[in-house]
Amino acid sequence: MADISATLGLRHLRGAPTVHVRHIRHGKLVHEGTGLSFWFRPRTAVLSEVPVDDRELPMLFHARTSDFQDVTVQLTLTYRFADPATAADRVDFSIDPDSGAWRGDPLAQVGGLLTESAQQHALALLSRTPLAEALVDGVGAVHDRITRGLGADARLAQTGLAVVDVRVVAIRPEPEVEKALRTSAREKVQQDADRAIYERRARAVERERAIGENELQNQIELAKREEQLVAQRGANARRQAEEAAEADRVESAALAAREVRLAEAKAVGEKALAEAEAARLNAYRDLPEAVLMGLAVKELAANLPKIENLVLTPDLLAPLLTKLGVGR
């Protein structure tokens, strides 16, 4: 709102940097521009004030989808008066020369125009979109549709309006439908979670089964190895026994052969001794008795123990001397 002060029947208007002011007197344009400051007579001045800053226009309206479900669309438009002179010609932005306030409500009129235009484009889109798709992709689709539609709206251009930005905040169904959808989504999430749990358990069981089979296979392989080990040990023991038996046989044969050779050698020696003894006896056979007696005495003397003292009596020598005499 412009700042207007009164002095001696005149008025002084001081504008703002974001306000476009127009001053018409007797049908002629006297002042027009942004940030103006001038004097005027209240009875002959027609003043208009158009804001040129960005304005926010929140919207909340209902729409119906292609499957006859009601949804609530919440969005915010950012607009500005790109041509304030044209806007002042098409919309009543006149202000009171005494207070500086608008005589009407031009922003509400402009807001209604923007709201109806945005609703028209959003409803045209949502009426051909099912509820599920509208809830998933509706925000982006509505944003694009409203942006293109308002950008190409000739009426807005003729009013001097320019849409700066469109922000679609939410598209929300009715509470009962939203609750049902949440329940369905929750059930689906729960099913997915249960499926994940079952799959994880199945994988765990499969992994345990694989581990069990691996352990069983290892045990079977170990048993085969043990069987091979036992067989090898048996073969080794049998080979050792056979080798020991062969060694014993060879040793026994060698001992037997040795014994045979010893026995043969002993027999040969005894035979030789017998032959020598027989030859000796044959030699003694033809000798006289006295000679034999002498040899006997000699042999006896050679085999007698050591004699320290020998006592000869006549009783012992008489028969010997007698035999010696007889022999002669």
C-alpha positions in Angstrom: 0.0 0.0 0.0 1.3 3.5 -1.0 2.2 6.0 1.7 0.0 9.1 1.3 0.2 12.2 3.4 -2.0 15.3 3.3 -0.8 18.9 3.4 -2.9 22.1 2.7 -5.4 20.3 0.5 -2.7 18.4 -1.4 -1.6 14.9 -1.1 1.8 13.4 -1.4 2.3 9.8 -2.5 5.4 7.9 -1.8 5.7 4.6 -3.6 7.8 1.5 -3.0 10.4 -0.4 -5.1 8.0 -3.3 -5.7 4.9 -1.2 -6.5 4.0 0.2 -10.0 2.0 3.4 -9.6 -0.1 5.1 -12.2 -1.4 8.7 -11.9 -4.1 9.9 -14.3 -5.6 13.4 -14.3 -8.4 14.5 -16.6 -8.0 11.3 -18.6 -4.3 11.9 -19.2 -1.4 9.9 -17.8 0.7 12.1 -15.5 2.9 9.7 -13.6 3.6 6.0 -14.1 6.4 3.9 -12.8 8.0 2.0 -9.9 9.2 3.8 -6.8 7.6 7.2 -7.7 7.0 10.1 -5.3 4.8 13.0 -6.3 2.2 15.6 -5.3 -1.4 15.4 -6.5 -4.8 16.8 -5.9 -7.2 14.2 -4.5 -10.3 15.4 -6.4 -8.7 15.2 -9.8 -6.4 12.3 -9.5 -7.0 8.7 -10.4 -4.4 6.4 -8.8 -3.6 2.7 -9.5 -1.1 0.6 -7.6 0.1 -2.8 -9.1 2.6 -4.9 -7.2 5.5 -6.2 -9.3 7.0 -8.6 -6.7 6.6 -12.4 -6.7 3.3 -13.6 -5.1 2.6 -16.9 -3.6 -0.9 -18.5 -4.2 -1.6 -21.7 -2.3 -4.3 -24.0 -3.6 -6.3 -26.9 -2.3 -9.0 -28.5 -4.4 -10.6 -31.8 -5.1 -10.5 -33.9 -8.2 -11.8 -37.3 -9.4 -9.7 -40.0 -11.0 -10.7 -42.2 -13.9 -11.8 -44.9 -11.4 -14.1 -42.4 -9.7 -12.0 -41.9 -6.6 -11.8 -38.5 -5.0 -8.4 -37.0 -4.4 -7.2 -33.7 -2.9 -4.6 -31.7 -4.8 -2.4 -29.3 -2.8 -0.1 -27.0 -4.7 1.4 -23.5 -4.7 1.7 -21.1 -7.6 4.3 -18.3 -7.7 3.3 -15.5 -10.1 4.1 -11.9 -10.8 2.7 -9.0 -12.9 5.1 -8.9 -15.8 3.2 -6.0 -17.5 1.7 -3.9 -14.7 0.3 -1.3 -17.2 -1.8 -4.1 -18.9 -2.8 -5.5 -15.5 -4.0 -2.1 -14.4 -6.1 -1.8 -17.6 -7.6 -5.3 -17.1 -8.0 -5.5 -13.3 -9.2 -2.7 -11.0 -6.1 -1.8 -9.0 -7.3 1.8 -8.1 -6.5 3.1 -4.7 -8.2 5.7 -2.4 -6.3 9.0 -2.7 -6.7 9.6 1.0 -5.7 6.3 2.5 -3.8 4.6 -0.3 -5.8 1.4 0.1 -7.3 -0.6 -2.8 -10.9 0.2 -3.4 -11.5 -3.4 -4.3 -9.7 -6.8 -3.9 -7.7 -7.2 -7.2 -5.4 -9.9 -5.8 -8.4 -12.1 -5.0 -9.7 -11.6 -8.5 -6.3 -12.6 -9.9 -6.1 -15.5 -7.5 -9.4 -16.8 -8.6 -8.3 -16.6 -12.2 -5.1 -18.5 -11.6 -6.9 -21.1 -9.4 -9.6 -21.8 -12.0 -7.0 -22.2 -14.7 -4.8 -24.5 -12.6 -7.7 -26.6 -11.5 -8.9 -26.9 -15.1 -5.6 -28.4 -16.3 -5.2 -30.6 -13.2 -8.8 -32.0 -13.4 -8.4 -32.7 -17.1 -5.3 -34.8 -16.4 -6.6 -36.6 -13.3 -9.9 -37.5 -14.8 -8.1 -39.8 -17.3 -5.7 -41.2 -14.7 -6.5 -44.1 -12.3 -6.0 -43.6 -8.6 -2.9 -45.8 -8.2 -1.1 -44.1 -11.0 -2.2 -40.6 -9.7 -0.8 -41.4 -6.3 2.5 -42.7 -7.7 3.2 -40.4 -10.7 0.5 -37.8 -10.3 2.7 -35.1 -8.6 5.1 -34.8 -11.5 2.4 -35.2 -14.2 0.2 -32.5 -12.6 3.1 -30.1 -12.2 4.1 -30.5 -15.9 0.5 -30.2 -17.1 -0.2 -27.0 -15.1 3.1 -25.4 -16.0 2.5 -26.0 -19.8 -1.1 -25.0 -19.5 -0.6 -21.7 -17.7 2.4 -20.9 -19.8 0.2 -21.1 -22.9 -2.8 -19.4 -21.4 -3.6 -16.4 -23.6 -5.9 -14.9 -21.0 -3.1 -14.7 -18.4 -0.8 -13.0 -21.0 -3.6 -10.5 -21.8 -3.9 -9.8 -18.1 -0.2 -9.1 -17.8 0.4 -12.2 -15.5 3.4 -14.5 -15.7 3.6 -17.8 -13.7 7.1 -18.1 -12.2 6.8 -21.5 -10.6 4.4 -24.4 -9.9 5.0 -26.6 -6.9 2.6 -29.6 -6.4 2.9 -30.5 -2.7 0.7 -33.6 -2.5 -2.1 -35.6 -4.1 -4.0 -37.4 -1.4 -7.0 -39.7 -1.5 -9.9 -39.8 1.0 -9.0 -41.0 4.5 -10.8 -44.3 4.1 -9.2 -45.0 0.7 -5.8 -44.0 2.0 -6.2 -46.3 5.0 -7.2 -49.1 2.7 -4.3 -48.4 0.4 -2.0 -48.3 3.4 -3.3 -51.6 4.6 -2.9 -53.1 1.2 0.6 -51.7 0.9 1.4 -52.8 4.5 0.2 -56.3 3.7 2.3 -56.4 0.5 5.3 -55.2 2.5 4.6 -57.8 5.1 4.2 -60.5 2.4 7.5 -59.4 0.9 9.1 -59.5 4.3 7.6 -62.9 5.0 8.8 -64.1 1.5 12.2 -62.7 2.3 12.2 -64.6 5.6 11.1 -67.8 4.0 13.7 -67.5 1.2 16.3 -66.8 3.8 15.3 -69.8 5.8 15.2 -71.9 2.7 18.6 -70.7 1.8 19.8 -71.5 5.3 18.2 -75.0 5.1 19.8 -75.5 1.7 23.1 -74.4 3.0 22.8 -76.7 6.0 21.9 -79.5 3.7 24.9 -78.8 1.5 27.1 -78.6 4.6 25.6 -82.0 5.8 26.2 -83.6 2.4 29.7 -82.2 2.4 30.4 -83.6 5.8 28.9 -87.0 4.8 31.0 -87.0 1.7 34.0 -86.2 3.7 33.2 -89.0 6.1 32.7 -91.4 3.2 36.0 -90.3 1.7 37.6 -90.6 5.1 36.2 -94.1 5.5 37.5 -95.1 2.0 40.9 -93.7 3.0 40.8 -95.7 6.3 39.8 -98.8 4.3 42.7 -98.2 2.0 45.0 -97.6 4.9 43.9 -100.8 6.7 44.3 -102.8 3.4 47.7 -101.3 2.9 48.7 -102.0 6.5 47.5 -105.6 6.1 49.4 -105.9 2.8 52.5 -104.5 4.5 52.1 -106.9 7.5 51.6 -109.8 5.2 54.6 -108.8 3.1 56.6 -108.4 6.3 55.4 -111.9 7.6 56.2 -113.4 4.2 59.6 -111.8 4.2 60.2 -112.9 7.8 59.1 -116.4 7.0 61.3 -116.5 3.9 64.2 -115.1 6.0 63.5 -117.8 8.7 63.4 -120.4 6.0 66.6 -119.3 4.5 68.2 -119.1 7.9 66.9 -122.5 8.9 68.1 -123.9 5.6 71.5 -122.4 6.2 71.6 -123.7 9.7 70.5 -127.2 8.5 73.2 -127.1 5.8 75.7 -126.0 8.4 74.7 -128.8 10.7 74.9 -131.3 7.9 78.3 -130.0 7.0 79.4 -130.1 10.6 78.0 -133.6 11.0 79.7 -134.7 7.8 82.9 -133.1 8.9 82.6 -134.8 12.3 81.8 -138.1 10.7 84.8 -137.7 8.5 86.9 -136.8 11.5 85.7 -139.7 13.6 86.2 -142.0 10.6 89.7 -140.8 10.3 90.3 -141.2 14.0 88.8 -144.7 13.9 91.0 -145.5 10.9 94.0 -144.1 12.8 93.1 -146.0 15.9 92.6 -149.1 13.9 96.0 -148.7 12.2 97.6 -148.1 15.6 96.0 -151.2 17.0 97.1 -153.1 14.0 100.6 -151.9 14.6 100.4 -152.9 18.3 99.0 -156.3 17.4 102.2 -157.9 16.3 104.4 -156.4 19.1 105.6 -158.5 22.0 103.9 -158.3 25.3 106.9 -156.7 27.0 107.0 -153.9 24.5 103.3 -153.4 24.9 103.7 -153.3 28.6 106.4 -150.7 28.2 104.3 -148.6 26.0 101.4 -148.8 28.4 103.7 -147.7 31.2 104.9 -144.9 29.1 101.4 -143.8 28.3 100.4 -144.2 31.9 103.4 -142.1 32.9 102.4 -139.4 30.4 98.9 -139.2 31.8 99.6 -139.6 35.5 99.4 -136.5 37.7 102.6 -134.9 39.0 104.2 -137.2 41.6 106.3 -135.6 44.3 107.5 -138.7 46.0 107.5 -142.3 44.8 108.1 -145.2 47.1 109.0 -148.6 45.6 108.7 -151.7 47.7 110.0 -155.1 46.9 106.4 -156.3 46.6 105.8 -154.0 43.7 109.1 -154.6 41.9 109.3 -158.4 42.3 106.5 -159.3 39.9 107.6 -156.7 37.4 111.2 -157.9 37.4 110.0 -161.4 37.2 107.9 -160.6 34.1 110.8 -158.7 32.6 113.1 -161.7 33.2 110.5 -164.1 31.7 110.3 -161.9 28.6 114.0 -162.2 28.0 
